C-alpha cells in the first residue's frame, strides 16, 4: 500500500532526512520519502502491517523532532 501523509511543524531538511532514514529501516517498509519543503511523507509499505508501520513512523518523527507531528487522520 502506498499513501501520502502530511507533517505539521517539520523544522528542517536534516530532520526530514533523519526521519526518512529511520523509517526506511522498519520491517515491512518498501520505500519512504520525506520532503521538508512539501511537509509530506510518501510511504509504501506492507499492506498487512501498514497501520502499525504508520504509528511507528509517527513515533520516530516525534523522537527526531519533538515539534513535528505526522498527521495520520
Helices and strands as residue ranges (DSSP letters): E 2-8, H 13-24, E 29-35, E 40-45, G 47-49, H 50-64, E 69-71
